[in-house]
Amino acid sequence: MLDIANTDQAHAWNGYEGTYWARNQDRWDAVNGGLNEPLLAAAAIGERDHVLDVGCGAGKTSRLAAQRAARGRVLGVDLSVPMLERARVTAAREGADNATFEHADAQVHPFEPAAFDVAISRFGVMFFGDPVEAFANIGRALRPGGRLAFICAADAGGNEWIQAMAVLRDHLPLGDFGAAGGPGMFSLADPDHIRAVLSSAGFVDADPVSVEAYGHWGRDAEDAADFLLDSGPGRHLTGQVDQETRGRAREALVNRLRDHEEPDRVRLRSTGWLVTASRPA
């Protein structure tokens, strides 16, 4: 029987949101791809390492880790069945035979103790209901002296896509969208909170370092606006208003994104914390 603690997240990522991400894997990789190299460099994955990828999604970081751990192995875990299905298909197509994927909630999954040399995550650790217990569980899966490296969202003010979405406030019920604290995208936006959580979970030498990268969000402002509004949060917001209001909201977002248009693309800056820590040796 599958152990799930984060039931709301499991419901979301196995519904529309998970299907949308799986269907648009290449687009999301274009959004977040600029952070792959900083993450993998910080993880210092060795050729024989066993790697755990937490919240692996459609598996891009798992496959990149598998290239570095060519004589080791990578296990990607995620709550989303649709994204894991896409991850397996893509890994098979690319010949990433040392990467496997499992449907699991990393907060409570019974990982084999001390089975991994390093755990990584790209935006997959911000949604735990109990982050201390989640990181403690991940820590138990690491060998003594094992390494943790992850990227999480920093303050919303440094993320241009969040700033662009702010223009929707006159049309859609945004509420506290983009606010730090609580389970959600910005739950680990405070570096002091990150250190406290990891220390309580048994990690040492936690070091959040600011990182930023520009992602490609669409061909033009209209394409990027539709991409944002069709995602889970955008669809949730637009579903609460009538068609005319949705149209005005889309128009406002398109106009805001015009400022970020370049030839054949819309480019937006994302900021995050690149966090490293280790298990006591």
Secondary structure by P-SEA (a helix, b strand, c coil): cccccaaaaaaaaacaaaaaaaaaaaaaaaacccaaaaaaaaaccccbbbbbbccccccaaaaaaaaaacccbbbbbcccaaaaaaaaaaaaaaccccbbbbbccccccccccccccbbbbcccccccccaaaaaaaaaaaccccbbbbbcccccccccaaaaaacccccccccccccccccccccccccaaaaaaaaaaacccbbbbbbbbbbbbccccaaaaaaaaaacaaaaaaaaaccaaaaaaaaaaaaaaacccccccbbbbbbbbbbbbbbccc
